[in-house]
Amino acid sequence: MTATVTSIAAYVSPPASVFLASIPTGAGADVHVYRDTDGSLSSECTGCGEYAWTLRVTHEFAQEHATTCRRLPHPLAA
């Protein structure tokens, strides 16, 4: 009898983005701000669905979007 050895590579998923803030929009939606695994920031609007990840994303960038977005919250995001 011959034993077979199978190598199993363990996959470790990267840490999830960390939620930092929720900025309300004038229409009742929210802009969620996250710190990503690489240290950058991203934002996602529950109204218009805009996802932003660029070097320009800052809390001020997210606040500006929250100020100008007039879309109601998306039913699945509430």
Buried (B, 14 or more C-beta within 10 A) or exposed (E): EEEEEEEEEEEEEEEEBEEBBEBEBEEEBBBBBBBBEEEBBBBBBBBBEEEBBEEEBEBEBBBEBBEEBEBBBEEEEE
